[in-house]
């Protein structure tokens, strides 16, 4: 029995499609790269320092001065891992004058979900790929900005815990009166 050509080609096409990958930044993948893989890949090009355990992810944090990357104005990179050692977030500290160019790079790659782009004042943009939230945040009275790649579950945990902390603080404060 001879199969029609489309039935022979379909399995090959499915096999050639790329696997669903995590959001990529600086050569690492959110939700995929482990702390050991990151340490091994960066150990020859920059110093990594431990920054303790992240209170929201339960995993360790590593920091670099950003010199391993050829990105103008990048001054620090903080890598946040979850309790299983998988990358949960990357926070980059950069010169604020790079906002427009970084915004353009991100806009060409991801769908914009929110923006606040006044001529004078705080500038902000949010992009939302499937597995993460990307935020570009440039406070008005600062010389630096942050570019944050945060896995969805870590972002949700931060929002939930932060709201609970604010409510507890408000309750404790109101008890003083």
Backbone as a ProteinNet text record, in pm:
[ID]
protein_1_A
[PRIMARY]
XXXXXXXXXXXXXXXXXXXXXXXXXXXXXXXXXXXXXXXXXXXXXXXXXXXXXXXXXXXXXXXXXXXXXXXXXXXXXXXXXXXXXXXXXXXXXXXXXXXXXXXXXXXXXXXXXXXXXXXXXXXXXXXXXXXXXXXXXXXXXXXXXXXXXXXXXXXXXXXXXXXXXXXXXXXXXXXXX
[TERTIARY]
84.3	0	88.8	57.3	136.6	62.1	129.9	69.5	79.4	-20.6	-12.7	101.3	160.4	274.8	249.4	132.5	111.1	118.9	76	84.2	227.9	313.3	454.1	529.8	489.6	558.8	519.3	395.7	347.3	433.7	468.7	554.5	689.2	744	873.1	860	749.7	728.3	711.7	639.9	622.3	755	838.7	966.3	1059.9	1050.4	1138.4	1096.5	973.2	930.3	1006.9	1046.1	1122.1	1036.2	1102.1	1032.2	997.2	894.4	853.6	964.7	1023.4	1135.3	1091.9	1167.2	1141.2	1189.3	1147.4	1191.9	1343.3	1411.4	1556.9	1604.3	1709.1	1772.8	1919.1	2008.3	2151.6	2205.6	2147.3	2195.4	2148	2055.5	1998.4	1847.4	1785.4	1642.1	1569.5	1469.1	1388.8	1316.2	1325.9	1258.4	1332.2	1445.5	1518.4	1661.8	1734.8	1875.4	1889.2	1987	2011.1	2123.9	2133.9	2239.2	2377	2390.2	2518.2	2555.8	2458.6	2485.4	2528.5	2460.5	2495.8	2636.1	2665.5	2798.5	2907.1	2883.8	2983.6	3004.5	2897.8	2911.4	2972.2	2952.2	3004.6	3135	3177.6	3293.8	3421.9	3437.8	3560.2	3553	3432.8	3420.9	3387.3	3340.5	3306	3300.5	3303.6	3289.9	3142.6	3099.9	2964.6	2971.8	2884.8	2880.1	2743.4	2742.1	2616	2548.2	2418.2	2340.7	2234.7	2252.4	2160	2044.5	1939.4	1820.6	1708.6	1641.3	1529.5	1409.4	1348.2	1238.5	1110.8	1096.8	975.8	991.7	1110.5	1130.9	1186.4	1252.5	1314.3	1446	1493.7	1618.9	1727.7	1848.8	1962	1963.4	2040.1	2058.2	2207.6	2239.4	2376.6	2380.6	2491	2502.8	2633.9	2630.7	2746.7	2748.7	2866.3	2875.5	2834	2799.6	2754.1	2864.5	2990.7	3102.6	3112.3	3046.8	3051	2968.3	2884.1	2795	2839.4	2828.2	2865.8	2742.2	2694.3	2577	2618.4	2612	2650.9	2560.7	2621	2545.6	2498.1	2523.8	2483.4	2579.9	2527.3	2614.8	2602.6	2488.8	2471.9	2364.3	2384	2283.9	2262.9	2137.7	2101.3	2020.8	2065.8	1997.3	1926.3	1796.9	1717.5	1674.7	1701.1	1665.7	1554.4	1480.7	1377.4	1439.5	1358.1	1409.3	1463.3	1429.6	1483.3	1609.1	1652.5	1773.4	1751.7	1626.3	1595.8	1585.4	1623.9	1621.8	1477.8	1447.9	1313.2	1308.4	1423.3	1423.4	1562.3	1566.5	1690.5	1657.6	1734.3	1714.9	1844.2	1832.4	1948.4	1937.8	2045	2056.3	2135.5	2078.2	2140.9	2130	2211.1	2198.9	2062.2	1995.8	1861	1855.4	1963.8	1964.5	1942.7	1949.3	1928.3	1781	1690.9	1550	1491.7	1505.7	1442.8	1493.4	1623.2	1676.1	1637.4	1639.9	1599.7	1450.9	1370.5	1227.3	1202.9	1276.6	1261.2	1298.9	1407.6	1448.3	1336.4	1284.1	1180.2	1050.1	1014.8	891.5	894.4	1011.1	1020.8	1009.7	1029.3	1030.2	905.7	846.5	733.6	617.9	499.6	381.9	380.6	359	353	219.3	222.1	99.3	63.3	163.6	137	255.2	225.3	332.1	293.5	395.3	382.8	509.7	494.5	609.7	597.6	590	581	714.4	707.1	829.7	916.1	850.9	918.6	844.6	918.3	857.4	903.2	843.8	876.6	836.6	925.3	894.4	885.7	790.5	765.8	705.9	744.3	683.1	678.9	570.2	554.8	527.6	597.1	580.3	549.9	465.6	426	434.8	555.3	561.2	486.2	472.1	387.9	430.2	558.7	604.5	664.2	662.6	729.8	666.6	711.1	675.6	807.3	810.8	929.4	889.9	962.8	933.3	1057.7	1038.5	1142.4	1098.4	1174.7	1131.8	1241.4	1210.9	1306.7	1246.7	1275.5	1225.8	1282.9	1201	1236.8	1362.1	1371.8	1482	1598.2	1619.9	1728.8	1814.3	1938.5	2026.6	2025.3	1959.7	1956.8	1813.5	1802.9	1673.7	1693.4	1582.4	1586.7	1512.1	1568.3	1501.3	1484.9	1358.6	1329.3	1262	1315.8	1253.9	1216	1086.9	1042.5	943.8	970	880.1	744.1	637.4	500.9	473	514.6	485.1	556.6	678.1	750	682.9	638.8	569.2	440.7	365.3	240.3	267.7	370.3	406.4	446.1	523	563.6	440.9	349	228.6	145.2	124.4	43.3	107.4	237.1	306.7	317.7	342.4	355.3	222.6	111.9	-19.9	-48.1	-11.9	-32.7	53	176.5	264.7	210	159.4	102.4	-21.2	-105	-225.4	-188.7	-89.7	-45.8	13.9	89.8	148.5	41.1	-58.9	-168.6	-248.3	-270.5	-344.5	-266.1	-134.8	-51.9	-47.7	-40.1	-37.9	-168.7	-280.9	-411.9	-434.2	-373	-386.7	-317.8	-228.2	-158.2	-246.3	-357.1	-443.1	-561.1
-117.9	0	124.3	214.6	335.9	453.1	526.5	642	764.5	849.5	974.5	1061.6	1140.1	1224.9	1316	1383.7	1469.2	1393.5	1268.5	1191.2	1152.8	1142.7	1114.2	1238.5	1353.8	1478.7	1530.5	1510.9	1564.6	1524.7	1395.8	1362.5	1432.4	1449.3	1519	1665.3	1728	1868.7	1885.8	1794.1	1802.4	1782.4	1695.3	1667.8	1788.5	1862.6	1976.3	2102.7	2108	2227.6	2239.9	2361.6	2379.5	2349.4	2300.1	2273.8	2406.3	2406.5	2526.1	2563.3	2677.5	2721	2834.6	2851.6	2961.8	3092	3202.2	3333.5	3341.7	3389.1	3396	3539.2	3550	3678.3	3652.1	3728.6	3719	3576.6	3501.3	3365.9	3260.2	3294.5	3196.9	3191.6	3086.4	3067	3068.3	3155.6	3163	3029.2	2972.3	2846.7	2723.1	2739.5	2624.1	2619	2729.1	2733.9	2713.9	2633	2609.8	2700.7	2713.3	2797.4	2741.2	2608.4	2546.7	2577	2568.3	2599	2744.3	2833.2	2975.1	2998.5	2942.4	2958.7	2906.6	2789.6	2731.6	2817.9	2872.1	2949.8	3087.8	3145.3	3280.4	3282.6	3169.6	3167.8	3218.9	3202.4	3248.4	3394.6	3450.6	3585.6	3693.9	3655.2	3755.4	3690.2	3773.1	3723.2	3720.7	3612.8	3602.2	3605.6	3683.7	3686.9	3638.6	3570	3521.6	3634.8	3647.2	3753.2	3699.6	3577.9	3522	3448.2	3428.9	3355.4	3456.4	3442	3530.4	3492	3587.9	3558	3514.6	3541.9	3504.2	3372.5	3345.1	3222	3108.5	3142	3040.2	2989.3	3048.8	3005.7	3109.9	3068.8	3160.5	3267.1	3371.2	3480.7	3496.9	3519.4	3545.1	3679.5	3752.3	3883.5	3892.7	3971.2	3997.3	4146.5	4196.5	4338.1	4363.1	4258.7	4274.1	4281.9	4273.1	4287	4171.3	4060.2	3945.6	3970.3	4070.5	4099.9	4230.1	4237.7	4359.5	4448.9	4498.2	4585.1	4717.5	4820.9	4954	4998.1	5045.4	5098.8	4996	4867.5	4762.3	4762.6	4782.7	4792.4	4674.7	4603.7	4488.8	4396.1	4266.8	4165.8	4079.7	4067.6	3982.4	3865.5	3743.8	3622.6	3563.2	3538.3	3483.8	3342.6	3246.6	3107.5	3064.7	2960.5	2907.4	2801.5	2739	2641.4	2515.2	2491.1	2374.6	2408.9	2534.3	2575.7	2625.2	2638.2	2687.8	2840	2901.7	3047.2	3099.2	3186.6	3242.5	3390.2	3455.2	3596.7	3650.2	3754.8	3826.8	3975	4046.9	4191.2	4260.2	4346.2	4419	4565.5	4619	4761.3	4826.4	4933.7	4997.9	5149.7	5217.6	5363.2	5396.7	5494.8	5531.7	5586.6	5640.9	5696.2	5588.8	5462.1	5351.6	5312.1	5380.2	5339.8	5325.4	5426.4	5425.1	5309.8	5286.5	5178.2	5040.8	5021.8	4893	4870.3	4975.1	4965.5	4920.2	4977.4	4939.4	4793.8	4747.4	4606.6	4514.8	4545.7	4461.5	4468	4586.4	4605.8	4525.9	4510.4	4434.3	4283.3	4241.2	4098.5	4050.7	4137.4	4099.3	4197.1	4150.8	4236.3	4327.3	4455	4552.4	4537.5	4525	4510.8	4638.1	4717.9	4843.4	4937.6	5066.6	5165.8	5292.8	5361.6	5497.1	5567	5647.5	5707.8	5859.6	5928.3	6074.4	6135.2	6256.8	6327.4	6353.4	6389.9	6409.4	6325.9	6249.5	6166.3	6022.1	5937.4	5795.4	5731.7	5651.2	5577.4	5428.7	5361.1	5221.4	5150.2	5024.8	4940.8	4797.3	4727.1	4586	4504.7	4393.8	4298	4164	4082.7	3956.6	3839.2	3778.5	3651.8	3545.6	3426.1	3323.2	3286.3	3281.8	3227.9	3330.7	3458.2	3558.3	3695.5	3786.9	3927.8	4002.6	4090.6	4172.5	4316.5	4380.6	4519.8	4604.9	4716.7	4817.2	4937.2	4972.3	5071	5175.2	5300.6	5410.4	5522.5	5524.6	5632.6	5768.3	5870.9	6005.4	6060.9	6050.8	6114	6018	5926.9	5831	5836	5797.3	5789.4	5649.3	5555.6	5417	5369.2	5258.4	5192.9	5043.6	4973.2	4828.4	4764.1	4654.7	4568.8	4435.6	4397.9	4277.6	4171.8	4052.2	3933.9	3844.4	3830.8	3756	3647.8	3525.2	3414.3	3440.3	3399.7	3429.4	3387.1	3267.7	3221.7	3306.4	3350.7	3437	3573.5	3626.8	3755.1	3747	3639.5	3622.2	3608.6	3532	3514.1	3648.5	3728.8	3860.8	3948.4	3951.9	4035.1	3991.4	3861.4	3807.9	3838.7	3806.7	3829.5	3977.9	4059.5	4203.5	4263.2	4217.7	4266.2	4226	4103.7	4056.9	4137.8	4168.2	4248.2	4389.4	4449.4	4585	4584.1	4481.6	4472.8	4455.8	4372.9	4352.3	4480.9	4553.1	4678.4	4781.2	4789.2	4883	4850.1	4720.7	4677.3	4711.5	4685.8	4718	4868.2	4944.5	5090	5143	5089	5136.8	5102.2	4995.1	4957.8	5058.5	5137.5	5238.2	5358.4	5374.6	5491.8	5460.6
0	0	0	-84.3	-99.8	-36.1	57.3	124.3	35.5	38	-37.8	15	-72.7	-40	80.5	93	210.1	342.3	346	470	502.7	402.9	426.5	473.8	424	457.2	594.7	637	764.6	883.4	902.3	1017.1	1011.4	891.6	878.3	917.7	879.8	913.7	1064.1	1129.3	1274.1	1346.2	1293.8	1355.1	1343.5	1234.1	1211.3	1286	1338.7	1409.7	1540.3	1577	1699.8	1822.4	1926.1	2051.2	2117.5	2197.7	2270.8	2367.5	2347.1	2429.2	2520.3	2628.8	2718.8	2657.3	2716.5	2670.2	2687.4	2585.5	2589.2	2611.5	2691.5	2717.8	2752.9	2695	2722.5	2704.6	2614.2	2587.1	2684.5	2772.8	2865.7	2844.6	2896.1	2877.3	3010.9	3021.7	3143	3160.7	3280.6	3310.8	3266	3197.7	3145	3197.9	3185.4	3225.3	3376	3416.3	3559	3608.1	3739.4	3796.7	3763.7	3758	3723.6	3578.6	3487.7	3347.4	3330.4	3400.3	3391.8	3446.2	3562.9	3622.8	3530.8	3472.1	3381.2	3257.2	3200.8	3077.4	3101.7	3218.5	3245	3323.6	3376.8	3466.3	3400.8	3270.6	3203.4	3160.3	3151.6	3095.9	3198.4	3315.9	3417.4	3554.3	3656.9	3793.1	3830.2	3893.1	3945.7	4097.2	4158.2	4304.1	4349.8	4462.4	4517.7	4592.4	4575.1	4639	4733.7	4781.3	4877.5	4812.2	4891	4846.8	4821	4709	4676.4	4761.4	4825.7	4918.5	4847.7	4719.4	4646.3	4571	4518.8	4441.9	4526.3	4638.2	4721.8	4665.8	4558.2	4496.2	4512.3	4476.5	4492.8	4383.8	4411.6	4317	4289.8	4163.2	4122.1	4050.2	4065.1	4000.4	3924.4	3817.7	3732.9	3701.2	3668.2	3631	3486	3413.8	3276.6	3173.6	3216.1	3122.9	3023.3	3049.3	2958	2832.6	2836.4	2724	2658.8	2530.6	2459.3	2445.7	2560.1	2562	2625	2547.3	2593.7	2708.6	2815.6	2928.2	3028.2	3005.5	3099.6	3216.8	3338.5	3455.5	3551.2	3549.5	3639	3584.5	3608.1	3573.9	3697.4	3739.7	3852.4	3798	3827.8	3785	3906.2	3894	4003.3	3965.2	4053.1	4028.6	4123.2	4084.7	4173.2	4263.9	4348.4	4445.2	4378.6	4252.2	4180.8	4102.4	4104.9	4036.6	3894.7	3852.1	3716.9	3719.6	3610.2	3599.7	3603.2	3698.3	3713.7	3675.5	3670	3634.2	3607.2	3525.8	3496.8	3507.3	3587.6	3602.7	3561.5	3460.2	3410.4	3449.8	3498.2	3531.8	3419	3361.9	3245.9	3256.1	3175.8	3164.4	3106.2	3165.5	3123.6	2981.6	2933.7	2797.7	2691.1	2728.5	2634.8	2621.6	2691.5	2693.4	2552.7	2469.1	2336.6	2251.1	2251.2	2166.7	2220.2	2350.6	2408.1	2384.5	2399.1	2372	2227.5	2134	1993.2	1970.3	2031.4	2018.2	2066.9	2186.4	2245.4	2165.5	2120	2043.8	1913.1	1854.8	1729.8	1753.6	1877.3	1908.9	1983.3	2066.3	2151.3	2134.9	2169.8	2165.2	2289	2267	2375.8	2447.5	2579.2	2659.3	2734.8	2768.8	2840.7	2819.6	2809.1	2797.6	2872	2915.9	2970	2922	2817.8	2751.4	2744	2857.1	2851.8	2809.7	2759.6	2721.6	2845.7	2957.3	3085.1	3188.7	3265.5	3369.4	3358.9	3443.3	3444.1	3311.3	3255.8	3133.9	3168.8	3105.5	3139.1	3018	2999.9	2896.2	2946.7	2914	2951.1	2825.2	2815.8	2707.1	2772.3	2708.1	2770.9	2674.1	2663.5	2591	2672.8	2621.8	2684.6	2826.8	2855.8	2983.5	3079.1	3042.2	3124.8	3106.6	3190	3177.5	3161	3063.8	3041.2	3069.3	3160.3	3195	3176.9	3111.8	3093.9	3176	3278.4	3376.7	3397.4	3360.9	3372.6	3457.1	3588.3	3674.2	3632.3	3641.6	3595	3662.5	3791.7	3864.7	3888.8	3797.9	3810	3683.6	3697.5	3581.5	3520.8	3590.4	3544.4	3522.9	3452.5	3431.5	3452.1	3468.4	3481.6	3366.3	3318.9	3223.3	3294	3319.7	3398.5	3311.7	3314.7	3254.9	3372.4	3399.6	3516.5	3473.2	3514.4	3482.7	3545.3	3479	3522.8	3666.5	3706.4	3842	3947.3	3919.4	4013.5	4022.6	3910.5	3909.7	3992.9	3976	4050.9	4200.8	4237.4	4378.9	4438.9	4365.6	4413.3	4437.6	4341.4	4355.4	4474.9	4490.7	4600.8	4735.6	4749.6	4876.4	4908.6	4807.5	4828	4874.2	4816.1	4858	5002.1	5039.1	5176.6	5274.1	5235.8	5322	5341.2	5233.1	5243.7	5333.2	5319.9	5402.9	5550.2	5579.2	5717.6	5774.5	5693.6	5738.7	5767.7	5679.3	5697.6	5824.3	5846.8	5965.8	6092.6	6093.1	6208.6	6232.5	6124.7	6135.5	6191.5	6141.9	6188.6	6336.1	6384.7	6525	6616.3	6561.6	6640.5	6674.3	6602.8	6624.9	6710
[MASK]
+++++++++++++++++++++++++++++++++++++++++++++++++++++++++++++++++++++++++++++++++++++++++++++++++++++++++++++++++++++++++++++++++++++++++++++++++++++++++++++++++++++++++++++++++

